[in-house]
Amino acid sequence: MDDAKYIQSMKSLDLYSSVMEKLTVNPQLLSDDEKTYILTCAVILIKKYEKDRRLTSYIELAYYIILKYSLSFSDFEPLYDFCVNIGFYPIAQAITSDGLITFDNISSSLLPYQISSQFGKDTLVETLEQKLTRDRIIASSHSEISFIAPTSFGKSSIIIEHIAANKDTAKRVAIIVPTKSLLMQTYRAIRKANLGVKIIIHDEMFDGEERFVAVFTQERALRLLEKQEISFDILYIDEAHRLLERNSRSVLLSRLIKINHLQNENSRTIYLSPLISDTDNLKITHDQNIFEQRITFSIKEPEYYEYRLNGAVFKYNRFVDRFYEIDHCHSIFEYIYRQKTDKTFCYLYSPRKIEQFAKALSNTYETPPLTSGIIEVIDNLKNYVHEDFYAIEFLKKGIIYLHGKIPDNIKEYLEHKFDELPEIHFLIANKVILEGINLPIDSLFILNGTNLHGKELTNLIGRVNRLDQVFGDTNNLSKLLPMIHFVNSEEYNRQKSKFENKIKLLKNSVFEDKVKNPLLAEFDFEQLDNDENEGVRKKCEEIIADEKTFFTIPTDAIQQLKHKMISLGMNTVYIIADDLCALIHQRMVKLLEHTRLNEIHFLDKLRYIFVRNFDKEIIDQEFGRLKNDQAIVYYKMFFDNRKKSLKENVATEVLYFQRRVSTGDSRLYIGESYGEIPYSTTGRGAFHNVYIDLRTKTRQQMANIAIVKQKLEEDFVSYKLHMFFQLMYDYGLLSKDEYHTIIYGTTDPQKLRLVKMGLTINIINRLGEDGQLGNISIDDNNNLYVNDAFNRYKQQVDDFYRFQLSKFL
């Protein structure tokens, strides 16, 4: 019997089971004898673990018992002794610094000083495991290292320290992050570290530097390697568990690692993740040797609650695998109101449900007196987005919502305000919060379980009470028991909603890796040997075939084009075959011979070359829409308006919607997140709800659809159309000025340089209008810096614009 199963089996002991129920539900019911008994159980478990360190479930249970006991009875000696002996030094230091225990001998009194001097790191204290792991990583000469650690155990600080320690040998390094939000967060951390090198966040920012730190998505990193024929001395792969997935981005990530090693056999790769069970599963080839460094223990032990459809409230203890009924509430909103904390996170899956829940939650609260901070945010949202933006009314109740369909600058601003303003109590969001964003959250309500399995649940729960919230200027040890609530409802989860089985996944702290990426060494094709997986097998075979093509030297113009299309990621749009490439090449040659090529609109060129009569070859229905005249007209308008502000574009979009309704053309493509009408633009596969009927929408709904549409279209242009513009430019179908206008919105050399340094064209244009471009310079490391006059200017502008400037200047 393994240690976890043995721990579960102890519930058959009547006294143990009874005492654990009291400890879980109401520790104040414990008698003195029962306290002694349960603490004795903990001591026995500790001794068993000390004899065999593989028995990690023993020490986890012992820690839970002692932590719960000490916090329940304000008796911190057992917790202090445990933490000193096991190496949980942050807790031990907090206990002594807060005066929760006193010492009666000199040696004990000196221990806090020793802990602080040996394990203090910046403003925090490390655990023993954390310090030993960090030291081994920094000192290691291995070419590949994995750092597997629970959320908030210092992965970002290790990256910075490792870069600094290797600055003499590693001149060009790249930190690969999965999202733009995490990119900006990492960029700010690197900039704050003052490493004395150029920091680049876009492939176009590279200007031949011998030394730089790049914070990139895998797409940007691949573009730089291909265009400049350079390599990275060190690759840091953040959120490395994404490598295991089977999607276009995981394919690009594995391609990046492989290419970088082929171009620089001395390069090093550091993988960082909270969710990898076996480092070998990260290997692309079997002969890789990845030096694993793992922090096994989390010092947080969540408390789990379930609100059920009948109103009953249960508390779950993972060590005995039992639910105990503790309360009853009439509605989910009554339950949330009772259990809310200063910073409450409500998790849902779909953007539409997030907005519906935010509205319903908002309707249950009276509007409190508005503070100056809330008024400022509301005014900014009215000035920069739209007066009908749903978020404005919700903010009045201390509620914000976030999802991936909100424009990035607005989403980042709202994240910032949730962090900054104590009067914002509720954050309602989906997986955007799973992607490494650090926000102050002290309770979690999970209202939807879609795609939340063991690892995803663990990662989500890890966002609650990050260690810098537990320890700091003031310590709050109660945050070591984060409150996690699973809230059943048929409206926000599913029919006969029941989270019980989902919660039971958490009785184990280790979850098996699922290797879905066929480019990884440990991928097993045999798992697909049944009829149900025929489509998955075919997809995996296509991925492998495309990678083989990518790493094969092309022998003729058609193969060259095929290689280029796969390199750009067009295999997510087409079934790429030689016949398709031959037709596209033929069209490009024909168009290049056109005497008035420069007079043809770039979108008309794109449709002629890549869309016309390719219904069978196009597998991406969002791209397939471009066969329609109405879609081309829309995107011409979209590109013409890209220099305008978000508010201007939202207003223009609303007028466009109203015009469509008045002409009887009210069906609008919006994608699956908001779609209500089934349709297939490619004629392939199932019909999905991707359209809406504008006739059924109010003006306020249209405004919020327009806000979402701005983000959807910006992503469509950036992630899909950009590939085609790049190919057209490479083949001479777009002039340099035309390409710069499409991609950057300007041909002005000074503005182009600033865009490539990370600023948006809208910010640059406003800085130009305000006479501030002369106050921005490039320092010796080719980074932007500003003078005192600019800093005075920045203090005079509104809060939203100042936040946008502060990201870069």
VOGU-3710 file (C-alpha; in Angstrom, 3 decimals, decimal comma):
1> mddakyiqsm> 0,000/0,000/0,000  1,459/3,394/-0,976  1,693/6,151/1,592  -1,301/8,132/0,282  -3,598/5,096/0,418  -2,347/4,231/3,894  -3,191/7,748/5,089  -6,693/7,363/3,617  -7,137/3,997/5,352  -6,576/5,510/8,805
11> ksldlyssvm> -10,142/6,838/8,756  -11,271/3,320/9,688  -9,894/4,014/13,202  -12,910/5,313/15,124  -11,071/7,680/17,488  -8,842/9,068/14,746  -11,849/9,561/12,460  -13,828/11,339/15,176  -10,965/13,645/16,149  -10,180/14,514/12,515
21> ekltvnpqll> -13,818/15,465/11,950  -13,721/17,848/14,905  -10,362/19,272/13,811  -11,767/19,866/10,331  -15,182/21,273/11,209  -14,867/22,850/14,660  -11,551/22,402/16,512  -13,020/24,082/19,606  -14,936/20,857/20,278  -11,705/18,934/20,880
31> sddektyilt> -11,087/17,860/24,460  -7,610/18,087/25,988  -7,176/14,338/25,568  -8,172/14,571/21,905  -5,711/17,406/21,324  -2,967/15,277/22,834  -4,029/12,302/20,748  -4,013/14,091/17,402  -0,691/15,828/18,102  0,761/12,435/19,037
41> cavilikkye> -0,454/11,103/15,684  1,412/13,959/14,006  4,634/13,152/15,906  4,436/9,492/14,870  3,916/10,494/11,227  6,933/12,810/11,392  9,137/10,024/12,783  7,962/7,645/10,063  8,812/10,263/7,430  12,259/10,894/8,917
51> kdrrltsyie> 13,028/7,188/8,488  11,776/7,135/4,886  11,652/10,470/3,033  9,552/8,960/0,278  6,529/9,012/2,607  5,558/12,556/1,666  1,860/12,009/2,470  2,846/11,353/6,093  4,562/14,696/6,507  1,752/16,534/4,656
61> layyiilkys> -0,817/15,141/7,092  1,399/15,885/10,098  1,805/19,465/8,889  -1,946/19,887/8,392  -2,697/18,623/11,916  -0,115/20,876/13,560  -0,943/23,959/11,439  -4,678/23,593/12,075  -4,152/22,998/15,787  -1,794/25,946/16,275
71> lsfsdfeply> -3,988/28,411/14,394  -7,145/27,168/16,128  -5,786/27,425/19,683  -3,090/30,114/19,276  -0,589/27,574/20,587  2,340/28,064/18,230  5,038/25,976/19,886  4,133/22,756/18,003  4,076/24,657/14,691  7,370/26,413/15,465
81> dfcvnigfyp> 9,120/23,159/16,381  7,796/21,440/13,266  8,842/24,297/10,956  12,348/24,555/12,431  12,919/20,810/12,083  11,411/20,402/8,608  12,822/23,656/7,190  9,664/25,762/6,840  11,648/28,793/7,969  9,298/31,564/6,747
91> iaqaitsdgl> 6,663/30,320/9,203  9,153/29,938/12,048  10,443/33,459/11,426  6,913/34,894/11,327  6,059/33,213/14,640  9,049/34,750/16,390  8,877/38,180/14,749  5,205/38,474/15,736  5,994/37,436/19,323  3,732/34,390/19,192
101> itfdnisssl> 6,138/32,367/21,345  8,807/33,204/23,910  12,161/31,482/24,549  13,616/30,460/27,885  17,214/29,786/26,773  19,905/31,584/24,782  20,331/28,995/22,009  16,638/29,083/21,156  16,689/32,886/21,207  19,560/32,937/18,696
111> lpyqissqfg> 17,793/30,643/16,226  15,630/33,376/14,618  18,783/35,390/13,893  20,433/32,336/12,314  17,361/31,685/10,168  17,248/35,296/9,020  20,958/35,454/8,176  21,146/32,098/6,395  17,765/31,936/4,699  16,816/35,572/4,226
121> kdtlvetleq> 16,457/36,479/0,560  15,653/40,092/-0,298  12,652/40,912/1,915  11,521/37,298/2,443  12,771/34,151/4,169  13,168/30,963/2,121  12,318/27,427/3,127  15,241/25,018/3,436  14,102/23,187/0,311  13,736/26,473/-1,554
131> kltrdriias> 17,231/27,698/-0,693  18,955/24,382/-1,447  17,142/24,100/-4,767  17,941/27,679/-5,756  21,617/27,279/-4,855  21,891/24,077/-6,910  20,268/25,712/-9,934  22,503/28,783/-9,807  25,657/26,645/-9,385  24,709/24,021/-11,973
141> shseisfiap> 26,626/23,672/-15,227  24,054/21,319/-16,764  22,884/22,270/-20,224  19,259/21,521/-19,304  17,605/22,113/-15,928  14,027/21,831/-14,759  12,730/23,770/-11,764  9,414/22,332/-10,588  7,882/24,266/-7,706  4,453/25,241/-6,369
151> tsfgkssiii> 3,032/28,590/-7,420  4,707/31,594/-5,708  7,921/29,760/-4,825  10,148/32,242/-6,614  10,466/31,003/-10,194  10,689/34,567/-11,531  13,401/35,558/-9,062  15,413/32,448/-9,961  15,344/33,456/-13,631  16,713/36,906/-12,773
161> ehiaankdta> 19,384/35,516/-10,443  20,408/32,888/-13,006  20,734/35,522/-15,744  22,932/37,656/-13,469  25,089/34,675/-12,471  25,697/33,733/-16,109  26,092/37,206/-17,612  29,710/36,618/-18,646  28,978/33,503/-20,696  25,356/33,952/-21,717
171> krvaiivptk> 25,064/37,163/-23,708  21,804/36,535/-25,544  19,075/35,029/-23,405  15,332/34,650/-23,897  12,519/34,084/-21,426  9,647/32,374/-23,241  6,208/33,083/-21,779  2,809/31,842/-23,023  0,774/35,068/-22,968  1,057/38,814/-23,540
181> sllmqtyrai> -0,082/39,490/-19,963  2,687/37,347/-18,518  5,094/38,882/-21,020  4,449/42,364/-19,634  4,638/41,184/-16,025  7,986/39,469/-16,710  9,261/42,481/-18,638  8,546/44,755/-15,674  10,351/42,358/-13,315  13,417/42,210/-15,587
191> rkanlgvkii> 13,459/45,983/-16,021  13,233/46,471/-12,245  16,235/44,137/-11,763  18,556/46,602/-13,605  20,624/43,929/-15,322  22,442/46,489/-17,462  21,438/45,013/-20,821  18,904/45,778/-23,505  15,497/44,247/-22,826  13,481/43,369/-25,905
201> ihdemfdgee> 9,889/42,156/-26,043  9,410/41,943/-29,805  11,559/40,438/-32,551  11,573/43,786/-34,374  13,342/45,406/-31,395  16,544/43,470/-32,151  19,123/45,746/-33,757  22,232/43,596/-33,915  23,005/43,742/-30,170  25,624/41,310/-28,865
211> rfvavftqer> 23,942/41,222/-25,467  20,256/41,324/-24,594  17,510/39,785/-22,485  14,441/38,944/-24,552  11,004/38,373/-23,063  9,170/36,642/-25,876  6,283/34,432/-26,822  7,446/31,424/-28,822  6,158/33,020/-32,028  8,320/36,109/-31,594
221> alrllekqei> 11,363/34,050/-30,629  11,040/31,871/-33,729  10,675/34,901/-35,986  13,870/36,388/-34,581  15,858/33,169/-35,014  14,691/32,763/-38,588  15,111/36,375/-39,733  18,400/37,185/-38,005  20,104/33,780/-38,011  21,138/34,092/-34,380
231> sfdilyidea> 20,586/31,848/-31,368  20,008/32,198/-27,644  22,700/31,176/-25,171  20,008/30,390/-22,609  16,297/29,711/-23,087  14,044/29,973/-20,033  10,774/28,169/-20,712  8,193/29,537/-18,288  5,004/27,521/-17,714  6,868/24,600/-19,335
241> hrllernsrs> 3,941/22,203/-18,809  2,393/23,785/-21,883  4,965/21,851/-23,899  2,950/18,686/-23,170  -0,198/19,999/-24,873  -1,270/19,221/-28,420  -1,896/22,550/-30,085  -0,145/24,869/-32,501  1,616/26,822/-29,757  3,067/23,754/-28,038
251> vllsrlikin> 4,346/22,624/-31,455  6,017/26,000/-31,947  7,524/25,806/-28,452  9,090/22,400/-29,074  10,280/23,658/-32,475  11,917/26,663/-30,846  13,829/24,502/-28,349  15,000/22,184/-31,118  16,038/24,965/-33,516  17,917/26,869/-30,841
261> hlqnensrti> 19,916/23,780/-29,910  20,659/22,993/-33,576  21,943/26,524/-34,103  23,871/26,621/-30,830  24,888/23,223/-29,445  26,276/24,938/-26,341  22,977/26,602/-25,528  21,219/25,905/-22,248  17,508/25,407/-21,571  15,826/25,979/-18,211
271> ylsplisdtd> 12,280/24,653/-17,798  10,068/26,170/-15,085  6,658/24,867/-14,049  4,461/24,109/-11,039  2,799/21,167/-12,764  5,288/18,641/-14,142  5,291/15,230/-12,447  8,164/13,710/-14,427  10,798/15,906/-16,046  11,526/13,200/-18,645
281> nlkithdqni> 8,174/14,054/-20,218  9,634/17,387/-21,356  12,238/15,710/-23,555  12,119/16,141/-27,316  14,728/13,390/-27,809  15,442/10,428/-25,571  19,139/11,309/-25,219  18,438/14,580/-23,380  19,603/14,773/-19,779  17,517/17,292/-17,827
291> feqritfsik> 18,815/18,055/-14,336  15,663/18,148/-12,207  15,303/20,429/-9,206  11,980/20,117/-7,428  10,355/21,761/-4,419  8,085/19,025/-3,143  6,259/20,725/-0,314  3,840/23,599/-0,431  3,472/25,354/2,903  -0,172/26,162/2,161
301> epeyyeyrln> -2,874/23,606/2,979  -6,204/24,690/1,453  -9,547/24,184/3,171  -12,208/22,921/0,764  -15,934/23,677/0,860  -18,787/22,625/-1,412  -22,123/24,400/-1,798  -24,619/21,919/-3,270  -27,746/22,420/-5,338  -30,021/21,745/-2,356
311> gavfkynrfv> -28,342/24,536/-0,372  -26,319/22,221/1,882  -22,724/23,277/2,593  -20,045/20,640/3,154  -16,428/20,824/4,207  -13,994/18,318/2,708  -10,882/16,882/4,334  -8,575/15,365/1,737  -6,655/13,261/4,270  -9,710/11,247/5,298
321> drfyeidhch> -11,518/11,778/1,971  -14,782/12,769/3,672  -17,354/15,529/3,354  -18,905/16,956/6,524  -22,152/18,925/6,381  -21,668/22,236/8,194  -24,276/24,750/7,013  -27,159/25,609/4,697  -27,734/28,617/2,419  -30,743/29,521/0,284
331> sifeyiyrqk> -28,774/30,654/-2,789  -25,300/30,791/-4,235  -25,249/34,559/-3,724  -26,151/34,240/-0,052  -23,343/31,700/0,298  -20,802/33,892/-1,500  -21,863/36,923/0,525  -21,322/35,019/3,795  -17,922/33,636/2,777  -16,440/36,555/0,819
341> tdktfcylys> -13,130/38,082/1,892  -11,273/41,297/1,154  -10,113/39,976/-2,219  -12,428/37,290/-3,560  -11,868/35,495/-6,856  -14,845/33,869/-8,601  -13,787/31,455/-11,348  -15,919/30,665/-14,395  -14,967/29,312/-17,805  -16,630/31,252/-20,616
351> prkieqfaka> -16,481/35,036/-21,128  -20,245/35,231/-21,616  -20,934/33,420/-18,313  -18,395/35,648/-16,562  -20,299/38,735/-17,649  -23,683/37,195/-16,741  -22,436/36,222/-13,279  -20,860/39,634/-12,703  -24,214/41,247/-13,482  -26,131/38,846/-11,208
361> lsntyetppl> -23,643/39,314/-8,355  -23,739/43,070/-8,825  -27,538/43,043/-8,586  -27,366/41,455/-5,119  -25,397/44,374/-3,642  -26,383/47,885/-2,705  -24,125/50,552/-4,178  -21,817/51,840/-1,424  -20,587/55,443/-1,326  -18,142/55,757/-4,209
371> tsgiievidn> -14,531/56,438/-3,234  -12,270/58,763/-5,189  -10,336/55,716/-6,440  -13,430/54,056/-7,898  -14,660/57,327/-9,412  -11,274/57,768/-11,107  -11,398/54,280/-12,655  -14,991/54,793/-13,819  -14,115/58,122/-15,428  -11,171/56,523/-17,221
381> lknyvhedfy> -13,287/53,664/-18,552  -15,831/56,164/-19,843  -13,097/58,272/-21,446  -11,050/55,431/-22,938  -13,594/52,663/-23,620  -17,312/53,545/-23,658  -19,871/54,919/-21,229  -21,946/51,712/-21,644  -19,079/49,336/-20,761  -20,560/46,765/-18,351
391> aieflkkgii> -17,533/47,049/-16,063  -18,513/50,580/-15,049  -21,706/49,580/-13,231  -20,031/46,566/-11,635  -17,149/48,675/-10,350  -19,611/50,726/-8,332  -20,284/47,531/-6,330  -16,581/46,686/-5,925  -16,613/44,073/-8,720  -14,425/43,683/-11,788
401> ylhgkipdni> -14,413/40,945/-14,418  -11,584/39,763/-16,669  -11,347/37,389/-19,615  -9,307/36,991/-22,757  -11,797/38,881/-24,922  -11,222/42,221/-23,188  -8,678/44,488/-24,937  -5,246/43,932/-23,395  -4,637/47,483/-22,172  -8,033/47,552/-20,415
411> keylehkfde> -7,543/44,098/-18,892  -4,091/45,048/-17,566  -5,423/48,319/-16,153  -8,250/46,521/-14,323  -5,786/43,948/-12,949  -3,667/46,837/-11,687  -6,645/48,510/-10,007  -7,766/45,268/-8,359  -4,283/45,047/-6,869  -4,188/48,707/-5,872
421> lpeihflian> -7,681/49,538/-4,598  -8,898/47,809/-1,399  -12,498/48,763/-2,195  -12,529/46,350/-5,175  -13,440/43,098/-3,431  -14,498/40,771/-6,250  -12,568/39,542/-9,267  -14,581/37,370/-11,689  -12,383/35,726/-14,298  -11,445/32,598/-16,206
431> kvileginlp> -8,131/31,001/-17,151  -6,423/34,378/-17,690  -5,662/34,144/-13,978  -3,976/30,754/-14,419  -1,266/32,216/-16,606  1,133/33,485/-13,980  -0,532/36,796/-13,168  0,187/37,806/-9,571  -2,841/39,345/-7,893  -3,882/39,614/-4,236
441> idslfilngt> -6,498/36,875/-3,796  -7,510/35,500/-0,400  -10,482/33,284/-1,263  -11,604/31,369/-4,341  -15,082/30,388/-5,522  -15,064/27,847/-8,362  -18,403/28,036/-10,202  -17,549/26,034/-13,317  -15,447/22,889/-13,723  -14,950/22,836/-17,503
451> nlhgkeltnl> -11,397/21,708/-18,345  -10,380/21,857/-14,679  -8,614/18,599/-13,907  -6,195/17,782/-11,103  -3,250/19,865/-12,310  -5,355/22,759/-13,509  -7,200/22,825/-10,187  -3,925/22,804/-8,274  -2,564/25,655/-10,377  -5,742/27,684/-9,929
461> igrvnrldqv> -5,833/27,125/-6,177  -2,169/28,116/-5,965  -3,167/31,668/-6,958  -4,848/32,126/-3,587  -2,724/33,667/-0,812  0,595/33,843/-2,594  3,484/33,718/-0,145  4,227/37,438/-0,415  0,683/37,972/0,938  1,250/35,571/3,838
471> fgdtnnlskl> 4,655/36,975/4,800  5,841/40,541/4,523  5,642/43,749/6,516  2,774/42,077/8,375  2,419/38,305/8,632  -0,906/36,499/8,426  -0,402/32,810/9,140  -4,120/32,095/8,769  -3,580/32,596/5,033  -1,660/29,306/5,062
481> lpmihfvnse> -5,152/27,735/5,068  -6,666/29,300/1,929  -10,452/29,115/1,626  -11,495/27,270/-1,560  -15,222/27,056/-2,308  -16,816/24,867/-4,996  -20,222/26,342/-5,791  -22,729/24,175/-7,653  -25,390/25,742/-9,847  -27,143/24,656/-13,014
491> eynrqkskfe> -26,937/28,153/-14,456  -23,164/28,564/-14,243  -21,923/24,966/-14,271  -24,201/22,242/-15,730  -27,410/20,275/-15,200  -27,358/18,372/-11,897  -24,120/20,158/-11,067  -21,981/18,200/-8,642  -18,386/19,059/-7,757  -17,840/16,128/-5,392
501> nkikllknsv> -15,721/14,060/-7,795  -13,759/17,119/-8,879  -12,943/17,912/-5,248  -11,898/14,307/-4,602  -9,134/14,746/-7,189  -7,398/16,936/-4,607  -6,913/14,154/-2,083  -3,620/13,506/-3,888  -1,022/16,219/-4,425  0,708/14,486/-7,377
511> fedkvknpll> -0,948/14,123/-10,779  0,279/12,124/-13,743  1,510/14,055/-16,781  -0,508/13,689/-19,983  1,915/13,889/-22,906  -0,269/14,973/-25,839  2,394/16,650/-27,988  3,474/14,092/-30,647  6,837/15,852/-31,018  7,928/14,851/-27,511
521> aefdfeqldn> 9,986/11,731/-26,903  7,542/10,222/-24,397  4,479/10,585/-26,617  2,849/7,172/-27,032  1,030/6,482/-30,308  -0,312/3,222/-28,889  -2,689/5,175/-26,670  -4,504/6,171/-29,871  -5,041/2,606/-31,139  -8,825/2,648/-31,294
531> denegvrkkc> -11,497/4,003/-33,615  -12,472/6,805/-31,236  -9,009/8,350/-31,575  -8,774/8,130/-35,364  -9,080/11,908/-35,754  -6,499/12,561/-33,041  -4,071/10,085/-34,609  -4,474/11,764/-38,000  -3,822/15,165/-36,428  -0,675/13,861/-34,703
541> eeiiadektf> 0,579/12,376/-37,966  0,019/15,718/-39,713  1,988/17,536/-36,989  4,905/15,107/-37,340  4,833/15,333/-41,148  4,828/19,131/-41,054  7,784/19,171/-38,649  9,684/16,782/-40,893  9,047/19,163/-43,793  10,146/22,129/-41,691
551> ftiptdaiqq> 13,476/20,529/-40,813  14,109/19,366/-44,405  16,068/21,630/-46,748  13,668/22,628/-49,591  14,765/21,649/-53,099  12,579/23,875/-55,288  10,358/26,956/-55,181  7,231/24,998/-54,210  8,969/23,227/-51,335  10,496/26,536/-50,282
561> lkhkmislgm> 7,041/28,079/-50,079  5,698/25,054/-48,189  8,573/25,328/-45,695  7,898/29,037/-45,260  4,169/28,508/-44,726  4,780/25,867/-42,052  7,403/28,094/-40,464  4,888/30,917/-40,174  2,264/28,592/-38,684  -0,086/28,480/-41,663
571> ntvyiiaddl> -0,672/24,774/-41,116  -3,226/25,904/-38,502  -5,175/27,586/-41,330  -4,752/25,096/-44,204  -4,204/21,463/-44,897  -0,842/22,231/-46,483  -0,110/20,053/-49,497  2,139/20,446/-52,545  -0,840/21,163/-54,828  -1,998/24,001/-52,578
581> calihqrmvk> 1,488/25,504/-52,441  1,826/25,252/-56,223  -1,435/27,163/-56,728  -0,470/29,838/-54,195  2,958/30,197/-55,795  1,360/30,477/-59,242  -0,964/33,240/-58,001  1,911/35,144/-56,383  3,945/35,034/-59,581  0,939/36,210/-61,596
591> llehtrlnei> 0,262/39,077/-59,207  3,923/40,143/-59,205  3,631/40,580/-62,981  0,652/42,916/-62,564  1,567/46,362/-63,894  -0,410/48,174/-61,178  0,484/45,929/-58,240  0,966/48,824/-55,793  -2,526/50,135/-56,501  -4,238/46,921/-55,366
601> hfldklryif> -5,365/46,971/-51,738  -3,335/44,563/-49,611  -6,487/42,743/-48,452  -7,564/42,190/-52,063  -4,109/40,756/-52,764  -4,423/38,497/-49,728  -7,843/37,196/-50,751  -6,776/36,560/-54,359  -3,663/34,617/-53,335  -4,733/32,757/-50,221
611> vrnfdkeiid> -8,542/32,499/-50,090  -10,281/32,302/-53,468  -11,556/28,792/-54,302  -9,686/27,228/-51,373  -12,792/26,216/-49,423  -11,668/22,595/-49,175  -8,129/23,436/-48,123  -8,972/26,055/-45,455  -9,626/24,479/-42,056  -9,869/27,718/-40,059
621> qefgrlkndq> -13,391/29,134/-40,355  -12,389/32,522/-38,949  -9,936/32,928/-41,837  -12,394/31,339/-44,267  -14,768/34,310/-43,832  -12,442/36,372/-46,037  -14,003/34,824/-49,121  -16,997/37,104/-48,476  -17,025/40,649/-49,886  -18,618/41,923/-46,677
631> aivyykmffd> -15,682/40,589/-44,622  -13,116/42,324/-46,840  -15,065/45,593/-46,611  -15,117/45,247/-42,823  -11,364/44,637/-42,505  -10,549/47,532/-44,800  -12,512/49,710/-42,375  -10,781/48,013/-39,426  -7,295/48,768/-40,774  -8,246/52,346/-41,636
641> nrkkslkenv> -9,350/52,857/-38,017  -6,389/51,246/-36,218  -4,786/54,632/-35,508  -7,900/55,744/-33,678  -8,377/55,300/-29,940  -10,261/52,340/-28,510  -13,190/54,594/-27,632  -13,381/55,988/-31,165  -13,244/52,486/-32,622  -15,957/51,196/-30,303
651> atevlyfqrr> -18,200/54,123/-31,274  -17,478/53,519/-34,972  -18,233/49,825/-34,551  -21,596/50,552/-32,893  -22,560/52,837/-35,810  -21,470/50,080/-38,198  -23,674/47,569/-36,337  -26,658/49,919/-36,506  -26,070/50,471/-40,222  -25,969/46,713/-40,778
661> vstgdsrlyi> -29,313/46,319/-39,001  -30,908/49,141/-41,031  -29,845/47,484/-44,310  -31,150/44,065/-43,288  -27,656/42,561/-42,961  -27,738/41,873/-39,236  -25,778/38,612/-38,921  -22,330/39,298/-37,412  -19,419/36,905/-36,898  -18,325/36,964/-33,229
671> gesygeipys> -16,704/33,552/-32,628  -17,651/30,680/-30,337  -17,249/32,586/-27,053  -20,244/34,805/-27,804  -21,847/33,111/-30,809  -25,559/32,300/-30,748  -26,272/31,232/-34,345  -24,723/28,064/-35,876  -22,775/28,460/-39,099  -19,736/27,054/-40,877
681> ttgrgafhnv> -17,687/29,390/-43,045  -15,501/26,630/-44,477  -18,145/24,009/-45,180  -16,037/21,546/-43,186  -16,972/19,723/-39,985  -19,623/20,677/-37,471  -21,548/23,910/-37,508  -20,740/26,027/-34,438  -22,494/28,995/-32,855  -20,216/31,730/-34,195
691> yidlrtktrq> -22,669/34,436/-35,335  -25,119/36,737/-33,575  -28,162/38,617/-34,850  -27,631/42,329/-34,208  -31,365/42,973/-34,444  -31,806/41,314/-31,036  -29,254/43,556/-29,287  -29,771/46,789/-27,351  -27,455/49,752/-27,771  -25,652/48,841/-24,538
701> qmaniaivkq> -25,226/45,255/-25,693  -23,900/46,490/-29,035  -21,344/48,658/-27,256  -20,050/45,700/-25,241  -20,054/43,475/-28,318  -17,991/46,182/-30,025  -15,483/46,185/-27,139  -15,105/42,414/-27,392  -14,915/42,603/-31,183  -11,971/45,001/-30,989
711> kleedfvsyk> -9,997/42,382/-29,059  -11,143/39,508/-31,286  -10,174/41,344/-34,448  -6,868/42,585/-33,067  -5,974/38,994/-32,192  -7,135/37,791/-35,614  -4,944/40,362/-37,332  -1,953/39,837/-35,020  -1,963/36,049/-34,869  -3,418/35,036/-38,249
721> lhmffqlmyd> -3,312/37,770/-40,866  0,184/38,789/-39,750  1,469/35,445/-41,087  0,123/36,244/-44,536  1,409/39,824/-44,559  4,859/38,520/-43,608  4,791/36,016/-46,478  3,560/38,655/-48,926  6,350/41,009/-47,821  8,985/38,281/-48,121
731> ygllskdeyh> 7,853/37,570/-51,692  7,761/41,237/-52,718  3,979/41,536/-52,843  4,043/44,308/-50,255  6,451/47,230/-50,297  8,431/48,078/-47,169  6,292/51,158/-46,488  3,100/49,212/-47,077  4,248/46,467/-44,695  5,219/48,967/-41,990
741> tiiygttdpq> 1,885/50,753/-42,328  -0,021/47,476/-41,982  1,977/46,093/-39,052  3,009/49,225/-37,161  0,655/51,929/-38,365  3,454/54,286/-39,469  6,389/54,738/-41,846  7,998/57,518/-39,804  11,511/56,285/-38,780  11,404/57,744/-35,261
751> klrlvkmglt> 7,927/56,381/-34,600  8,879/53,023/-36,100  11,792/52,745/-33,708  9,566/53,524/-30,731  6,944/51,020/-31,884  9,664/48,395/-32,113  10,721/49,340/-28,566  7,266/48,328/-27,336  5,155/51,514/-27,405  1,852/51,450/-29,282
761> iniinrlged> 1,300/53,785/-32,199  -1,600/55,460/-30,341  0,650/56,319/-27,387  3,411/57,536/-29,726  0,990/59,750/-31,637  -0,292/61,277/-28,402  3,257/61,845/-27,141  3,998/63,593/-30,423  0,918/65,799/-30,092  1,957/66,659/-26,516
771> gqlgnisidd> 5,524/67,530/-27,584  7,079/64,725/-25,523  8,998/62,695/-28,103  12,030/64,911/-27,573  12,053/63,938/-23,883  12,549/60,238/-24,702  16,022/58,876/-25,432  17,907/55,601/-25,852  20,493/54,750/-23,177  23,817/52,914/-23,578
781> nnnlyvndaf> 22,029/49,576/-23,350  19,581/50,578/-26,109  16,705/50,851/-23,648  14,282/53,760/-23,479  14,788/56,368/-20,791  13,139/59,710/-20,085  14,218/63,031/-18,590  12,784/65,000/-15,670  10,496/66,997/-17,947  8,846/63,775/-19,117
791> nrykqqvddf> 8,438/62,552/-15,533  6,672/65,816/-14,664  4,445/65,355/-17,710  3,635/61,794/-16,660  2,493/62,935/-13,226  0,076/65,432/-14,780  -1,807/63,010/-17,042  -4,767/60,851/-16,015  -4,350/57,563/-14,193  -5,089/55,260/-17,149
801> yrfqlskfl> -2,683/56,984/-19,535  -0,025/57,143/-16,806  -0,402/53,390/-16,274  0,118/52,774/-20,001  3,234/54,970/-20,037  4,672/53,354/-16,918  4,794/49,960/-18,569  7,650/51,183/-20,763  8,784/54,662/-19,671
//
